[in-house]
Amino acid sequence: MNISFNFDGKVVLITGAGSGIGAQTAAQFARAGAQVVISGRDGNSVRKVAKKCDSVSPGGLRAVVVVADLTSEVDCFRAIETTVLSVGKLHVLVHNSDMVWQSCQINDPKFVDNYKHIMETNLNSFVYLTHYSVKYLMQTTGNIVNNTSIVDIVSSPLNSPNCMAKSALNVFTQYLSTQLQSKGVRVNSINPGGSQNNVHLYTSIEAMMNSTYTQLRNVSKTAVPVDDIVNGILYLASDQATMVNGFNFVANCCCCRCFSDELRAFYYINSSNNSGKCSKFF
């Protein structure tokens, strides 16, 4: 289904825009006429996305690039101020930053370090950016879309810090929606499951290749199409959703499969063979 949105005259800042959902979100906003500002840690990746945005902008608008490490409060402030200094205003803030997490159990020696890193990226950066952007969003009666995760609803057995961060972010979204409603600022979130870009974060290669599981489900093919997630973000940010506020949009598709009891057991067995070391399910 083709869905069209009109963001002519709107300034949209997308974080975590160097790849994946963030990159495609930036391109889709540009295609819809927005002046996009894209932020990410990897300057080369972000500049490539900027070129894509430039090529699809119907008005010939050029994307503004902000290379920033959003675990730094200073960089969060700089991302917002650079946006406003470059293009004069801010209408939409799309938080898309996400750490590629390592799976650790509570008794793992690296658990605390893992916890700190995840909270810095997957929660604190959202708080900092929101704090510094609100005064500008109030001027434009703009809105915020937080890209969170299904793991606040269907927990991951080996990554409690990420589940905690995403759960806190959804609560933060709902809290802000009530606080800022009288100021004309809407705040919503989208909770994707494993997408066709990131399903590897939710399901190990071993699990996806194991014949027992692939007979029951083909995770990579039933994962949420990225376009569906991107369209959800654009909808929540658009004037078509002016009455939508404090909403956690769940795009779960295969998540009941990714986090089924069978796969939980599979993860546990595989992680227990790693001699207590944190493992990445790639």
C-alpha positions in Angstrom: 0.0 0.0 0.0 1.3 3.4 -1.0 1.1 6.0 1.8 1.9 9.6 1.2 2.7 12.4 3.6 3.3 16.1 3.2 6.0 17.7 5.3 6.6 20.8 3.2 8.0 23.6 5.3 8.7 21.3 8.2 12.1 20.8 9.8 12.8 17.2 11.0 15.8 16.1 13.1 16.4 12.3 13.0 19.0 10.8 15.3 20.7 7.5 14.7 20.3 8.2 11.0 23.5 6.7 9.7 21.9 3.3 8.9 18.9 1.0 9.2 15.5 2.5 10.3 17.0 5.9 10.9 18.5 6.2 7.4 15.3 5.1 5.7 13.2 7.4 7.9 15.4 10.4 7.0 15.1 9.6 3.3 11.3 9.2 3.6 10.9 12.5 5.4 13.1 14.2 2.7 10.9 12.5 0.0 7.8 14.0 1.7 9.3 17.5 1.4 10.8 18.0 4.8 14.0 19.8 5.5 15.9 17.0 7.3 18.7 17.3 9.8 20.4 13.9 10.3 22.6 12.9 13.1 24.8 9.9 13.8 28.2 8.9 15.2 29.8 7.8 11.9 30.3 10.8 9.7 30.8 8.8 6.5 27.6 6.9 7.0 25.6 10.0 7.8 27.0 11.9 4.8 26.0 9.0 2.5 22.4 9.2 3.9 22.5 13.0 3.4 23.3 12.5 -0.3 20.3 10.1 -0.6 18.1 12.6 1.1 19.3 15.4 -1.3 18.5 13.2 -4.3 14.9 12.5 -3.3 13.9 15.9 -2.0 11.2 17.3 -4.3 12.2 20.8 -3.5 16.0 20.3 -3.9 16.6 20.8 -0.1 20.0 19.8 1.2 20.1 17.7 4.3 22.0 19.2 7.3 24.5 16.8 8.8 25.4 16.7 12.5 28.0 14.2 13.5 27.5 13.6 17.2 27.9 11.1 20.0 24.6 11.3 21.7 25.8 9.6 24.8 27.4 13.0 25.5 25.0 15.6 26.9 27.1 18.3 25.2 26.7 16.7 21.8 22.9 16.4 22.4 22.8 20.1 23.1 24.9 20.8 20.0 22.7 18.7 17.8 19.6 20.7 18.7 21.4 24.1 18.5 23.0 23.3 15.2 19.6 22.4 13.8 18.0 25.7 14.8 21.0 27.8 13.8 21.2 26.1 10.4 17.5 26.1 9.4 15.8 28.4 12.0 13.3 26.1 13.7 12.4 22.6 14.6 9.1 20.9 14.0 9.7 17.2 14.5 12.3 15.3 16.6 12.7 11.6 15.8 14.7 9.8 18.4 16.2 6.8 16.7 19.5 6.2 18.6 20.0 2.6 19.6 22.9 0.7 20.9 23.7 -2.7 19.3 23.6 -4.5 22.6 25.5 -7.3 24.1 23.6 -10.0 26.0 24.6 -10.4 29.6 23.0 -12.0 32.6 23.0 -10.3 35.9 25.9 -12.3 37.3 28.1 -11.6 34.3 31.3 -9.6 35.3 30.6 -7.2 32.4 26.9 -6.6 33.4 27.4 -3.2 35.0 29.5 -1.8 32.2 26.9 -3.2 29.7 24.1 -1.6 31.7 25.8 1.9 31.7 26.5 1.8 28.0 22.9 0.8 27.2 21.4 3.4 29.5 23.6 6.2 28.0 22.5 5.5 24.5 19.0 4.0 24.8 17.6 6.2 27.5 19.8 9.2 28.6 20.3 10.5 25.1 16.5 10.7 24.6 16.2 12.6 27.8 18.9 15.1 27.0 17.7 15.7 23.4 14.1 16.2 24.6 15.2 18.6 27.3 17.1 20.8 24.9 14.5 20.6 22.1 11.3 21.3 23.9 11.5 25.1 23.8 11.8 25.0 20.1 9.1 22.5 19.6 6.8 24.7 21.7 7.4 27.5 19.2 6.2 25.4 16.3 3.6 23.2 18.1 5.8 20.3 17.0 6.1 16.8 18.1 8.4 14.0 19.2 8.5 10.4 18.0 10.6 8.0 20.1 11.7 4.8 18.4 11.8 2.3 21.3 11.4 -1.5 21.1 9.1 -4.4 21.6 11.4 -5.6 24.4 9.5 -3.4 26.9 6.5 -5.6 26.3 8.1 -9.0 25.5 11.3 -9.1 27.5 14.6 -10.5 26.3 15.9 -13.1 28.7 19.5 -12.1 28.5 19.4 -8.3 28.3 17.5 -6.8 31.2 19.3 -3.4 30.8 17.9 -2.9 27.3 14.4 -4.0 28.5 14.7 -1.5 31.4 15.8 1.3 29.1 13.0 0.8 26.6 10.4 0.4 29.3 11.5 3.6 30.9 11.5 5.3 27.5 7.8 4.3 26.9 6.9 5.6 30.4 8.8 8.8 29.7 6.9 9.2 26.4 3.6 8.9 28.2 4.6 11.3 30.9 5.8 13.9 28.5 2.6 13.6 26.4 0.6 14.7 29.4 3.0 17.4 30.5 3.4 19.0 27.0 -0.1 18.6 25.7 -1.1 22.0 27.0 1.9 23.5 25.1 0.8 22.0 21.8 3.6 19.4 21.6 2.6 15.8 21.0 4.9 12.9 22.1 4.5 9.3 20.8 6.6 6.2 20.4 6.9 3.3 18.0 7.8 -0.1 19.3 9.2 -2.2 16.5 10.0 -5.9 16.8 12.6 -7.5 14.7 12.7 -5.7 11.4 14.1 -6.9 8.2 17.1 -4.6 9.0 17.6 -5.6 12.6 16.1 -9.1 13.2 19.7 -10.3 13.8 19.6 -8.3 17.0 16.7 -10.3 18.3 17.5 -13.8 17.0 20.8 -15.6 16.7 22.1 -16.8 13.4 22.2 -20.3 15.0 18.5 -20.1 15.9 17.5 -18.8 12.5 19.4 -21.6 10.8 18.2 -24.4 13.2 15.9 -26.6 11.2 13.6 -27.1 14.3 12.8 -23.4 14.4 12.8 -22.7 10.7 10.2 -25.3 10.2 8.0 -23.5 12.6 8.8 -20.0 11.6 11.0 -18.1 9.1 12.1 -15.2 11.2 13.9 -13.3 8.6 10.9 -13.4 6.2 8.2 -12.6 8.7 10.1 -9.7 10.3 8.5 -6.3 10.1 9.2 -4.7 6.8 11.2 -1.5 7.5 8.9 0.5 5.3 6.0 -0.3 7.7 8.0 1.0 10.7 9.0 4.1 8.7 5.5 4.8 7.6 4.4 4.5 11.3 7.0 7.1 12.3 5.9 9.5 9.6 2.2 9.0 10.5 2.8 9.8 14.1 4.8 12.9 13.1 2.3 14.1 10.6 -0.7 16.4 10.7 -2.9 13.3 10.1 -2.2 12.3 13.7 -3.0 15.6 15.5 -5.2 13.7 18.0 -2.7 11.0 18.7 -0.7 11.7 21.8 1.0 9.5 24.4 0.6 6.5 22.1 2.9 3.5 22.0 2.6 2.2 18.4 3.4 -1.6 18.5 4.8 -3.1 15.3 5.5 -6.5 16.7 4.9 -9.0 13.8 7.3 -11.8 14.6 8.3 -10.8 18.1 6.2 -13.6 19.7 8.3 -15.9 17.5 11.6 -14.2 18.3 11.0 -14.4 22.1 9.1 -17.7 22.3 9.9 -20.0 25.1 11.7 -22.3 22.7 14.1 -19.6 21.6 14.6 -18.3 25.1 15.8 -21.8 26.0 17.9 -21.9 22.9 19.5 -18.6 23.8 20.2 -19.8 27.4 21.8 -23.0 26.2 24.1 -21.1 23.8 25.0 -18.3 26.2 25.9 -20.9 28.9 28.5 -22.3 26.5 30.4 -18.9 26.4 32.3 -19.4 29.6 30.6 -16.5 31.3 31.4 -14.0 28.6 28.9 -11.6 27.2 27.7 -12.8 23.8 26.3 -11.1 20.7 23.6 -13.0 18.9 24.7 -12.3 15.4 
